Amino acid sequence: MRSATVEVPATSANLGPGLDSLGVALDWRARFTLPLSDEPTPAPSGPLERMAAAGAGALHTLAGAELPAGVRVDVA
């Protein structure tokens, strides 16, 4: 099975005054693992999962690669 794992930093930006400077000290991250499948899978149901699946689809399109039949998104 093909998969990709992406880790992105969290941010506290736009939450209110002073939190931009506090955000520098945060060590929060989200890790997305996207197993790709040749078999169709149900579309992800959560908003983060849908966003990650859409990003994976856009990356495949930009790279000129064939879209996988299914993608599952695991968030940690």
N, C-alpha and C positions, 0 to 999 in steps of 0.2 A: 504494500500500500504506500502510495506517495503521500507525504505530508510536509507541512511547513510550520515552523513555530516563530512567532513574532512577539517581541516584548516591547511595550511602550510605556514611557513614564507617565504617571498621573500628574495632574496640575490642579492647583487651587486658584488659578487665575479667574477673574471675573466673579468671585464669590463675595467680594466686598473690600473695603479699604484695609490696607495692611497685609492682606493675605498673599499678595504677590511676593513680598519679601519672606513671608513664612513658607511659601511654596518652594523656595530654593532649598529649604532644609528638609523637605519631605523626601522620603525614600520609598514611595509607593509606586508599584508597577503593575501592569496588567499583562498577563501572558496568554496569548491566543495560539492554540494549536489547531491547524486546519488539515485533517485527513481528507485527501481527495480520493474519489472512487469512480470506477467506470460504470457503476450501477447507480441509477437514480435514487436520491434520498429526499426525505421531506425537507422543505425549506426551514431554515432556523426560525425559531419563534421569538426569541428575545431581541431587543433593540441592538445590543452590542453584537450579538451573534449575526444578525442581519447585516449590520454595517461591515463586519469583518468579511462575511461571505461576498458582499458587493465589492469590497476592495480586492478580494482575490480574483473575482471575475473581471474587474477592470484591469488588473495587472496582466491577466492572461490575454485580454483583448489588445492591450498596448504592446505586448510582446509578440503578438501575431500567433499565439499558441491556441490550440483548440481548447474550448472550455470543457472542464470535467463534467461528467454526467451528474455527479453528486459531490457535495462538500458538507462536512460536519464541522461545527465550530465548538471547541472546548475552551472555556475561559477559566483561568486560574488566578 
